[in-house]
Structures are given as C-alpha cells and as structure tokens.
C-alpha cells in the first residue's frame, strides 16, 4: 500500500513506529542515571548537573575526531562494571526506546569492556539480558511494547573477538541475536578477526561490522567480501564507489545483495564522516535503492533519539512519511530475527502505524 508523500509534523513523527539496528548500550545512558551511578562508585564526571553533562557529551563528541568521540565513553563504562549498574542501564535503555516509539531495537555493547569490576563475560551478558527483560516487561505493562535483541561486540583493537563470538553462540537462545565488531576502524582491519567470523558462519549466527566510517572502501570490501557481513555499521563511504550515480563493483554488490547500511546521521556529523544532514549520503543512497536504515548510534553522546533523527531528515533533507516508512521497513527486513518474526513485526506493528497517518 502506497503511503502519501506528506511532510510529517513532530507529533506524527513521535507516534510513528520505529526500528533501530545500530545503537550502543554504553552510549545511551540517561544523564541523571550516570550522575547517580558515578556518585555511588566515586567516579569523577565533568559535571554532576545532568543537563550540563548532556551538553558536555554532545560538545565533546562533536570534535570531528572518531578517536575523541570514542574516548567520551570513559564515563559511561565506568558505571557499567557492576551487576547493579548493568541491570539499571539496560532496563532504562528499553524504556527510553519505548517512549520514543521504537517497536524493535537491537542494542549492542562490548562485554569485555565491562569486566573491570570482576564480572566475567557471562555474568555481564546475564545481567544485561535480565535488565533488558525487565525493561521490555515494563514497556509492555505501560502499553508501549518493544522487542529488543542484543548484539555482542568484539573490539577490533584487542584479541578477544573469538571469545565474544563464543558468548554469542552460548546466549543465542537467551536474547542475543548477533555479533558486531567495533572500536577504532582505521588501522585495525576486520579481516584480522577472520577466526571469529568463520566460527559464527559455521554456527549460523548473523553479524554486522563497523566499516566505511573512519576508513574507506577497503574496509567495506573486507567486511562484505572477506568476512561475510550481512550488514554494515555506518558505511557512509560507500559513496566513494559511486560517480555521477553510476555504481562501481563494490557499491553494486552491496546494493544488489541487499546488504543493509546502518546509517547514523547525527553521529556521522560528530565524527566528521559527513558534513551536514542535508548532504548526508543517507538520502542519496536511499534514492539509489540501497537498503538504508536509520539509527541513533549513541543517544547520550549524540544528544539524539529516533524521533530527532527523523525530524532532522524531514526538516533538512526533505524526507516524507514515505521515506521514513521505507527505512523502517528496511530495518525490520534486515533485523537479526527469523523470517516469520520479521514479517509479524511488519504486519502487526510497523505497517499499521504508517497506514494510520494517511
């Protein structure tokens, strides 16, 4: 059914059902929660005023430097080293998604970064899953149901990716739906971790790879051709293989095989991967038929929500309800869920929500 090309207002955007595939748990804490948890463990923050802390994050992350952007996670990770901290942040994460109109989300985090307090990898995953389950139960009770799957991240700068891949396999019947490799992209090629990806393929576990943000086409080529990623985290630099609307071999491969691009406009502006919302590659790639999805990346660090990302594209890039529907459908189609469950999400949650704005 064709959705009319109308320009949505803020209230409409807030009501629209949303799906987010690329969102980091440690990048989405509530500022007030971060302040409270930091006080409990004696960790010093740049400020203890929640509003000022939120503003500090956006300013610090907006340097245009991916390395400095990643460094802002020092404070969130500091309060996520205990079972109590993980339970609270995971539960609130889900409730915040539900309040934003998200009906399906995939949350990602690196468990190896949350073991400094003595927790094992398994204990980290168990705590996060318990917190997510509490959040989903709370959202359902409030009449705003949301389903959240988990991606475990291996850090490309370190040597525990195979171990984390083993955790994905161990917890795949407990809410963990896939794997990701994250961290500093430039200088740390994904192909260095082929053992983990080969293991996941043998176990029939899907995975995505951060690529094409801080590094260009070689990074994307490695992710899809050597490692076999089903999705690409960011992927904005695929445009380097597109000239005057003509796709090169790699860009054609990504588009024609429906490899989803997990695009995060505000985050890309902060890291310098894009110059403006109006010129962000997400619009051109959408128009060229790529399987583009819209994501927040890190809600605290970028000072954003899915509603805000949608609003920016409507206001600055001319997007309509039809465009928002298309990227939401793309996200559900590319979710790391069984086919029948993806279809049920589309049928029961997403398409009726968009039809209601006609």
Buried (B, 14 or more C-beta within 10 A) or exposed (E): EEBEEEEBEEEBBBBBBBBBBBBBBBBBBBBBBBBBBBEEEEBEBBEBBBEBBBBBBBEBBBBEBBEBBBEBBEBBBBBBBBBBBBBBBBBBBBBBBBBBBBBBBBBBBBBBBBBEBEBEBEBBBBBBBBBBBBBBEBBEEEEBEBBBBBBBBBBBEBEBBBBBBBBBBBBBEEBBBBBBBBBBBEEBBBBBBBEBBBBBEEEEBBBBBBBBBBBBBBBBBBBBEEBBBBBBBBBBBBBBBBEEEEBEEBBEBBBEEBBBBBBBBBBBBBBBBBEEBEEBBBBBBBEBEBBBBBBBBBBBBBBBBBBBBBBBBBEBBEBBBEBBBBBBBBBBBBBBBEEEEBEEBBEEBBBEBBEEBE
